[in-house]
Amino acid sequence: MIRTSGLSKSFPGGVNAVRGVDLAVEAGEIVGFLGPNGAGKTTTMRMLTTLLRPTGGVATVAGRDLLADPRGVRRRIGYVSQGGGTNPATPVGDELELHAMLYGMRRGPARERIGEILERLDLSGLESRPAGALSGGQRRRFDLAFGLVHGPSLLFLDEPTTGLDPQSRANLWAHVTRLREEEGLTVFLTTHYLEEADALADRLFVIDHGAIVAEGTPAELKGGTGTLDDVFLSITGRSLREDRPSAAPGSSRPGPDGVEPSHQESDGVGSGRPGPGGVGSGDGEPSRPGPGGVGSAGSGPGGVGPAVPERSAVAPACEER
Amino acid sequence: MDVLRDTWTVFLYNTRIVLRQRAGIVFGVLQPMLYLVLFGPLFATIGSWETLVPGLLIQVALLSAGLAGFGVVFDARSGVLERLRVTPARRVCLLLGRVLSSSVTLLIQSVMLMTVGYAFGMRAWIPGVLAALVLMGLLGVSLAALSNAVALNIGPELFAPVMTTGVVPLILLSGAFLPMSMAPGWLDALSRATPFRYVLEAVRDLFAGRYATWTVAAGVAVTVLLSAVCVTVGTRVFNRENA
């Protein structure tokens, strides 16, 4: 679904924001993209969604060549930016209709599809409200609707739950997981929350200093030795918690780099993927909540149950210490 | 075909927003309307309504379409623009749909001014007035495209002070309040360097029922050229990565 090789971006002035990213994402996966501020996360996401033109490397996104056919890519992907993107004074239904029609849908089918999506996201009946009159969780689900209205095969979510309360967050997770099953979506998401990566993603990529430094399932990365937070600290030399953005959207724009990790350390962890011993050890983790653990916190049906044994769900209690 | 359809879709969406906030239309035309009502009767003692109203049309064009970039600043900040940029719609459609909607707003405002002008005793020939409206529509497209481009270039903080200050000399130099033929040489020369003088003089000729004049030809040529340049610049800015 996504294949990149040496994807890079340097900005005028010699800043190499992304220095050669290789990604492979298969259809139907939920992939988490983690990294500290300034690591190149947002830049990579913006390249993959055609908002930024790469300065090097090649990429195929949703079956189209990113550089040769950006409009073809745009037709097949959905993108939900960090701040969403709704005019606070316009009824969300109108905006959704415009959005759907710009994907070539006619008014009738567009309305039908909008009704269907809103029902799935528990938003039926809210179309005539302006975005400014919605709660944070509702607005975020509307943002999700924008990304889904044209039935894309690949959905990009940039920090989908930043600024949401734990309950709305769990609810959104449940929706994303269910949409994956029902719409056969592939989801690529960036996040600052390790709990989110742990709960949602089948596989994780960790980016630091503009390059991928680790890759694997959450269980593989943890390797039985600790939490994702420890792993993150050992890989990047930084704790994800330290530079987590404040609740305000837009505050996690790439900033100056923090601690400089020794490259030897980064390389060691990056290339040395956890061996077979590490993979299975996820089973030994103490008392993981079963399916439904997350769903119980919100209105989401089914909950975020792990589909694969190693995939973990996170109890609401583990969030936001 | 795609281009027309998408432009139309964006136009309808933006126009619906404009019509929903009718106060915006009224507010945009308020200042020229005040000139018309409180200064017009005074001016009419030495000049004519047919001279003043075209001047106020240029004023409203600069104040309304010229400041249309406020909308794009707002949309850029709320993320609407970025959301639209990830759809397959061509960027020129996102610009044109928006700009055409600003132009329609300007036409509504122009009709409002002319209606009040007629009520005060303006005598302008209807065919000339209709031709002038076509010119105003095109001027609206130019100014709105330029305003959008400037807004995306200089950012929200600078846009308001720069543009609201910038339009004042442009209005004065067009000869909106008194014909530039009365100006001293240097001011006349300065005025000739701005496009709006030519548009204004053409509109005055059209109002007076003089259609086939060099002044009208010059006004039409300047307006067409201006819109071509402004739309090209606007499209280029909309196509840019970080716009």
Interface residues (C-beta under 8 A of the other chain):
Chain A: T49 T50 L51 L52 R53 R71 R74 R75 I77 Y79 S81 G83 G84 G85 T86 N87 P88 A89 T90 D94 E95 L98 H99 M101 L102 Y103 G104 F146
Chain B: D2 D6 T9 V10 Y13 R16 I17 R20 Q21 F74 D75 S78 G79 V80 L81 E82 R83 L84 R85 V86 T87 P88 A89 R90 E241
